[in-house]
Amino acid sequence: MAIQRILIVDDSPTERYYLTDILVKNGFSVSVAENGEEALAKIKADKPQLILMDVVMPGANGFQVTRSIARDPELQDVPVIICSSKNQETDRIWGLRQGARDYLVKPVDAAELLAKIAALDT
């Protein structure tokens, strides 16, 4: 099933705008959440087909929210791609161990992001 609806979870208005702009221009429907708690509420209310997750946010961080999604039987089929400024290999491995399908380092490259989304569609 082709991915159409994407939830962006990021506390930075600039990042949300940047990612939304890339995705909308490429035909995706985008919703946003500013923190982990808001993200979980939105996911449960209207399940997206993909989640782009920041790590460093107030409240629950992206690793914790990703783990919550991965452990929830109703949500675990929604892929999460972590988009973070944390660029250490240990961060990437930890993110994947929490249940993320992929890990991108900010600033996110538009072509790389679109390629990762396309790879999930197969």
ChimeraX attribute file (.defattr): number of C-alpha atoms within 10 A of each C-alpha:
attribute: neighborCount
match mode: 1-to-1
recipient: residues
	/A:1	7
	/A:2	10
	/A:3	14
	/A:4	16
	/A:5	17
	/A:6	22
	/A:7	24
	/A:8	27
	/A:9	28
	/A:10	28
	/A:11	19
	/A:12	14
	/A:13	10
	/A:14	10
	/A:15	18
	/A:16	21
	/A:17	14
	/A:18	14
	/A:19	21
	/A:20	20
	/A:21	14
	/A:22	16
	/A:23	19
	/A:24	13
	/A:25	9
	/A:26	11
	/A:27	10
	/A:28	15
	/A:29	15
	/A:30	19
	/A:31	17
	/A:32	21
	/A:33	19
	/A:34	17
	/A:35	24
	/A:36	26
	/A:37	16
	/A:38	12
	/A:39	22
	/A:40	19
	/A:41	12
	/A:42	16
	/A:43	19
	/A:44	12
	/A:45	9
	/A:46	12
	/A:47	17
	/A:48	21
	/A:49	18
	/A:50	21
	/A:51	25
	/A:52	25
	/A:53	29
	/A:54	31
	/A:55	24
	/A:56	18
	/A:57	16
	/A:58	13
	/A:59	11
	/A:60	14
	/A:61	17
	/A:62	28
	/A:63	23
	/A:64	15
	/A:65	24
	/A:66	29
	/A:67	18
	/A:68	17
	/A:69	23
	/A:70	20
	/A:71	13
	/A:72	10
	/A:73	9
	/A:74	11
	/A:75	17
	/A:76	15
	/A:77	12
	/A:78	16
	/A:79	21
	/A:80	29
	/A:81	23
	/A:82	27
	/A:83	29
	/A:84	22
	/A:85	15
	/A:86	16
	/A:87	13
	/A:88	10
	/A:89	9
	/A:90	10
	/A:91	16
	/A:92	19
	/A:93	13
	/A:94	14
	/A:95	25
	/A:96	19
	/A:97	14
	/A:98	19
	/A:99	21
	/A:100	25
	/A:101	15
	/A:102	18
	/A:103	24
	/A:104	21
	/A:105	15
	/A:106	14
	/A:107	12
	/A:108	15
	/A:109	13
	/A:110	14
	/A:111	10
	/A:112	11
	/A:113	19
	/A:114	13
	/A:115	12
	/A:116	16
	/A:117	19
	/A:118	12
	/A:119	9
	/A:120	14
	/A:121	10
	/A:122	7
